[in-house]
Amino acid sequence: MQRPYIVGFGGTLRTHSTSDRALRLALAAAESYGAHIEAFFGADLLFPIFHPNEQPSDGAVRFVAALRRADGIVISSPGYHGSISGLIKNAIDYVELMCEDSRPYFEGRAVGCIACAAGWQATASTLSSLRAIVHALRGWPTPLGAMLNSSVTAFDDDGACTDKSVEYQLTGIARQVCGFGVQQQAAQRQIVDNLVNGFIS
């Protein structure tokens, strides 16, 4: 069994944002669980507005290539006016380039959703938006989603988490994404074995 390949993206253009730090913690946890990780933070997602009839930028091509390889995904978005940010939404729009793949969009992948906002109402609506988008893209939102109220400090100046409940949420998401990724690898291998052995016509 190969190490699960987990792709994370999110954050903001502001350094040391809560959504950036939350994503880093979740991906570090995934790596500690044995995953190979690749991350796209803030400025890494500065793609042109998605246009289905135009050639994507090199950065967008690399981003989509990583998602195609992914066994699992983690998305961390700030809450802007009650929903996900334009930066994150535009990055997600590029998933349309995967519409004709053998695994279209997020199919067969667990997706951990992290929402960060200055208040619980915006945090809850942002998480709900993220989960709805993942469903629309045929992904499997992990049972545990993380809501971080950035008006309550959860990270110190060095980026270390100072809130055990926040740390539990983020490491829990990583554990679920990695676990599902391993299960999917096993399921795909069994399907291939069945085909090779003639059990499926």
C-alpha positions as a Markdown table, in Angstrom:
| # | Residue | x | y | z |
|---|---|---|---|---|
| 1 | Met | 0.0 | 0.0 | 0.0 |
| 2 | Gln | 1.4 | 3.4 | -1.0 |
| 3 | Arg | 1.4 | 6.4 | 1.4 |
| 4 | Pro | -1.8 | 8.4 | 0.8 |
| 5 | Tyr | -1.2 | 11.6 | -1.2 |
| 6 | Ile | -3.0 | 14.5 | 0.5 |
| 7 | Val | -3.3 | 17.9 | -1.1 |
| 8 | Gly | -4.2 | 20.9 | 1.0 |
| 9 | Phe | -5.1 | 24.4 | -0.2 |
| 10 | Gly | -6.3 | 27.5 | 1.5 |
| 11 | Gly | -5.3 | 30.5 | 3.5 |
| 12 | Thr | -5.3 | 34.1 | 2.5 |
| 13 | Leu | -3.0 | 36.6 | 1.0 |
| 14 | Arg | -2.3 | 37.9 | 4.5 |
| 15 | Thr | 0.7 | 36.1 | 6.2 |
| 16 | His | 0.0 | 34.2 | 9.4 |
| 17 | Ser | -3.8 | 34.1 | 8.8 |
| 18 | Thr | -5.8 | 31.7 | 11.0 |
| 19 | Ser | -6.9 | 29.7 | 7.9 |
| 20 | Asp | -3.2 | 29.4 | 6.8 |
| 21 | Arg | -2.1 | 28.2 | 10.2 |
| 22 | Ala | -5.0 | 25.8 | 10.5 |
| 23 | Leu | -4.1 | 24.2 | 7.1 |
| 24 | Arg | -0.5 | 23.9 | 8.1 |
| 25 | Leu | -1.4 | 22.1 | 11.3 |
| 26 | Ala | -3.8 | 19.7 | 9.6 |
| 27 | Leu | -1.2 | 18.9 | 6.9 |
| 28 | Ala | 1.5 | 18.4 | 9.5 |
| 29 | Ala | -0.8 | 15.9 | 11.2 |
| 30 | Ala | -1.5 | 14.1 | 8.0 |
| 31 | Glu | 2.2 | 13.8 | 7.4 |
| 32 | Ser | 2.7 | 12.4 | 10.9 |
| 33 | Tyr | 0.1 | 9.8 | 10.0 |
| 34 | Gly | 2.2 | 8.7 | 7.1 |
| 35 | Ala | 0.8 | 10.7 | 4.2 |
| 36 | His | 2.7 | 12.4 | 1.5 |
| 37 | Ile | 1.5 | 16.0 | 1.4 |
| 38 | Glu | 1.5 | 18.9 | -1.1 |
| 39 | Ala | 0.2 | 22.3 | -0.1 |
| 40 | Phe | -1.0 | 25.5 | -1.9 |
| 41 | Phe | -1.2 | 28.6 | 0.3 |
| 42 | Gly | -2.6 | 32.0 | -0.3 |
| 43 | Ala | -0.4 | 33.5 | -3.1 |
| 44 | Asp | 0.0 | 30.0 | -4.6 |
| 45 | Leu | -3.7 | 30.3 | -5.6 |
| 46 | Leu | -3.4 | 33.6 | -7.4 |
| 47 | Phe | -4.8 | 32.3 | -10.7 |
| 48 | Pro | -6.6 | 34.3 | -13.3 |
| 49 | Ile | -10.4 | 34.2 | -13.0 |
| 50 | Phe | -11.4 | 30.8 | -14.3 |
| 51 | His | -12.4 | 30.8 | -18.0 |
| 52 | Pro | -13.3 | 27.4 | -19.5 |
| 53 | Asn | -12.1 | 28.4 | -23.0 |
| 54 | Glu | -8.7 | 29.9 | -22.1 |
| 55 | Gln | -5.4 | 28.1 | -21.4 |
| 56 | Pro | -4.9 | 27.9 | -17.7 |
| 57 | Ser | -1.8 | 29.4 | -16.1 |
| 58 | Asp | 1.2 | 27.3 | -15.2 |
| 59 | Gly | 0.3 | 27.6 | -11.5 |
| 60 | Ala | -3.3 | 26.5 | -12.2 |
| 61 | Val | -2.0 | 23.5 | -14.2 |
| 62 | Arg | 0.2 | 22.4 | -11.4 |
| 63 | Phe | -2.6 | 22.8 | -8.9 |
| 64 | Val | -5.0 | 20.7 | -10.9 |
| 65 | Ala | -2.4 | 18.1 | -11.6 |
| 66 | Ala | -1.9 | 17.7 | -7.8 |
| 67 | Leu | -5.6 | 17.3 | -7.2 |
| 68 | Arg | -5.8 | 14.6 | -9.9 |
| 69 | Arg | -3.2 | 12.6 | -8.0 |
| 70 | Ala | -4.7 | 13.2 | -4.6 |
| 71 | Asp | -6.1 | 10.4 | -2.4 |
| 72 | Gly | -7.6 | 13.1 | -0.1 |
| 73 | Ile | -7.9 | 16.8 | 0.1 |
| 74 | Val | -8.0 | 19.4 | 2.8 |
| 75 | Ile | -9.5 | 22.9 | 2.2 |
| 76 | Ser | -9.1 | 25.8 | 4.6 |
| 77 | Ser | -11.1 | 28.9 | 3.8 |
| 78 | Pro | -11.6 | 32.2 | 5.6 |
| 79 | Gly | -15.1 | 33.4 | 6.0 |
| 80 | Tyr | -15.7 | 36.4 | 3.8 |
| 81 | His | -19.1 | 38.0 | 4.2 |
| 82 | Gly | -20.7 | 34.7 | 5.3 |
| 83 | Ser | -19.1 | 32.4 | 2.8 |
| 84 | Ile | -15.8 | 31.2 | 1.3 |
| 85 | Ser | -13.3 | 33.7 | -0.1 |
| 86 | Gly | -13.1 | 34.6 | -3.8 |
| 87 | Leu | -9.5 | 33.3 | -3.8 |
| 88 | Ile | -10.6 | 29.8 | -2.7 |
| 89 | Lys | -13.7 | 29.8 | -4.9 |
| 90 | Asn | -11.7 | 30.6 | -8.0 |
| 91 | Ala | -9.2 | 27.9 | -7.2 |
| 92 | Ile | -12.1 | 25.4 | -6.8 |
| 93 | Asp | -13.6 | 26.6 | -10.1 |
| 94 | Tyr | -10.5 | 25.2 | -11.8 |
| 95 | Val | -11.6 | 21.7 | -10.7 |
| 96 | Glu | -13.9 | 21.9 | -13.8 |
| 97 | Leu | -10.8 | 20.9 | -15.8 |
| 98 | Met | -11.2 | 17.5 | -14.2 |
| 99 | Cys | -14.7 | 17.0 | -15.4 |
| 100 | Glu | -13.8 | 14.3 | -18.0 |
| 101 | Asp | -11.2 | 12.5 | -15.9 |
| 102 | Ser | -11.7 | 8.8 | -15.0 |
| 103 | Arg | -12.2 | 10.2 | -11.5 |
| 104 | Pro | -14.1 | 13.4 | -12.3 |
| 105 | Tyr | -13.9 | 16.3 | -9.9 |
| 106 | Phe | -13.4 | 15.1 | -6.3 |
| 107 | Glu | -14.9 | 11.7 | -6.9 |
| 108 | Gly | -13.4 | 9.0 | -4.6 |
| 109 | Arg | -11.7 | 11.4 | -2.4 |
| 110 | Ala | -12.3 | 12.5 | 1.2 |
| 111 | Val | -12.2 | 16.2 | 1.7 |
| 112 | Gly | -11.6 | 17.8 | 5.1 |
| 113 | Cys | -13.2 | 21.2 | 5.4 |
| 114 | Ile | -11.9 | 24.0 | 7.6 |
| 115 | Ala | -13.7 | 27.3 | 8.1 |
| 116 | Cys | -12.2 | 30.3 | 9.9 |
| 117 | Ala | -14.1 | 33.5 | 10.6 |
| 118 | Ala | -14.4 | 36.3 | 13.2 |
| 119 | Gly | -17.5 | 35.0 | 14.8 |
| 120 | Trp | -19.5 | 31.7 | 15.0 |
| 121 | Gln | -22.2 | 32.7 | 12.6 |
| 122 | Ala | -19.9 | 33.3 | 9.7 |
| 123 | Thr | -17.8 | 30.3 | 10.6 |
| 124 | Ala | -20.8 | 28.0 | 10.5 |
| 125 | Ser | -22.1 | 29.4 | 7.2 |
| 126 | Thr | -18.6 | 29.2 | 5.6 |
| 127 | Leu | -18.2 | 25.5 | 6.7 |
| 128 | Ser | -21.7 | 24.8 | 5.3 |
| 129 | Ser | -20.8 | 26.4 | 2.0 |
| 130 | Leu | -17.6 | 24.4 | 1.8 |
| 131 | Arg | -19.3 | 21.1 | 2.5 |
| 132 | Ala | -22.0 | 21.9 | -0.1 |
| 133 | Ile | -19.4 | 22.6 | -2.8 |
| 134 | Val | -17.6 | 19.4 | -2.0 |
| 135 | His | -20.8 | 17.4 | -2.4 |
| 136 | Ala | -21.5 | 19.2 | -5.7 |
| 137 | Leu | -18.0 | 18.0 | -6.8 |
| 138 | Arg | -18.8 | 14.4 | -5.9 |
| 139 | Gly | -16.4 | 14.4 | -2.9 |
| 140 | Trp | -16.9 | 13.0 | 0.5 |
| 141 | Pro | -16.7 | 15.7 | 3.2 |
| 142 | Thr | -15.2 | 14.1 | 6.3 |
| 143 | Pro | -17.7 | 13.6 | 9.2 |
| 144 | Leu | -15.6 | 16.0 | 11.2 |
| 145 | Gly | -15.4 | 19.6 | 9.9 |
| 146 | Ala | -13.5 | 22.3 | 11.7 |
| 147 | Met | -14.8 | 25.7 | 12.7 |
| 148 | Leu | -12.3 | 28.2 | 14.1 |
| 149 | Asn | -13.4 | 31.5 | 15.5 |
| 150 | Ser | -10.5 | 33.8 | 14.7 |
| 151 | Ser | -11.7 | 36.4 | 17.1 |
| 152 | Val | -10.5 | 34.0 | 19.8 |
| 153 | Thr | -6.8 | 33.5 | 19.5 |
| 154 | Ala | -5.9 | 29.8 | 18.8 |
| 155 | Phe | -2.3 | 30.2 | 17.6 |
| 156 | Asp | 0.7 | 31.9 | 19.2 |
| 157 | Asp | 3.2 | 34.1 | 17.4 |
| 158 | Asp | 5.2 | 31.1 | 16.2 |
| 159 | Gly | 2.1 | 29.5 | 14.7 |
| 160 | Ala | 1.7 | 26.8 | 17.4 |
| 161 | Cys | -1.9 | 26.0 | 18.4 |
| 162 | Thr | -2.8 | 27.1 | 21.9 |
| 163 | Asp | -6.3 | 25.6 | 22.0 |
| 164 | Lys | -6.6 | 21.9 | 22.5 |
| 165 | Ser | -10.1 | 21.7 | 21.1 |
| 166 | Val | -8.9 | 23.4 | 17.9 |
| 167 | Glu | -6.0 | 21.0 | 17.6 |
| 168 | Tyr | -8.3 | 18.1 | 18.1 |
| 169 | Gln | -10.5 | 19.2 | 15.3 |
| 170 | Leu | -7.7 | 19.7 | 12.9 |
| 171 | Thr | -5.8 | 16.5 | 13.7 |
| 172 | Gly | -9.1 | 14.6 | 13.5 |
| 173 | Ile | -9.8 | 15.9 | 10.0 |
| 174 | Ala | -6.3 | 14.8 | 9.0 |
| 175 | Arg | -6.8 | 11.4 | 10.4 |
| 176 | Gln | -10.1 | 10.9 | 8.6 |
| 177 | Val | -8.8 | 12.1 | 5.3 |
| 178 | Cys | -5.8 | 9.8 | 5.5 |
| 179 | Gly | -7.8 | 6.9 | 6.7 |
| 180 | Phe | -10.3 | 7.2 | 3.8 |
| 181 | Gly | -7.4 | 7.6 | 1.3 |
| 182 | Val | -5.9 | 4.3 | 2.4 |
| 183 | Gln | -9.3 | 2.6 | 2.2 |
| 184 | Gln | -9.9 | 3.9 | -1.3 |
| 185 | Gln | -6.5 | 2.7 | -2.4 |
| 186 | Ala | -7.4 | -0.8 | -1.1 |
| 187 | Ala | -10.8 | -0.7 | -2.8 |
| 188 | Gln | -9.3 | 0.4 | -6.2 |
| 189 | Arg | -6.7 | -2.4 | -5.9 |
| 190 | Gln | -9.4 | -4.9 | -5.2 |
| 191 | Ile | -11.4 | -3.7 | -8.3 |
| 192 | Val | -8.3 | -4.1 | -10.5 |
| 193 | Asp | -7.6 | -7.6 | -9.1 |
| 194 | Asn | -11.2 | -8.6 | -9.8 |
| 195 | Leu | -11.0 | -7.4 | -13.3 |
| 196 | Val | -7.7 | -9.1 | -13.9 |
| 197 | Asn | -9.1 | -12.4 | -12.5 |
| 198 | Gly | -12.2 | -12.1 | -14.6 |
| 199 | Phe | -14.7 | -11.7 | -11.7 |
| 200 | Ile | -16.1 | -8.6 | -13.4 |
| 201 | Ser | -17.1 | -8.7 | -17.0 |
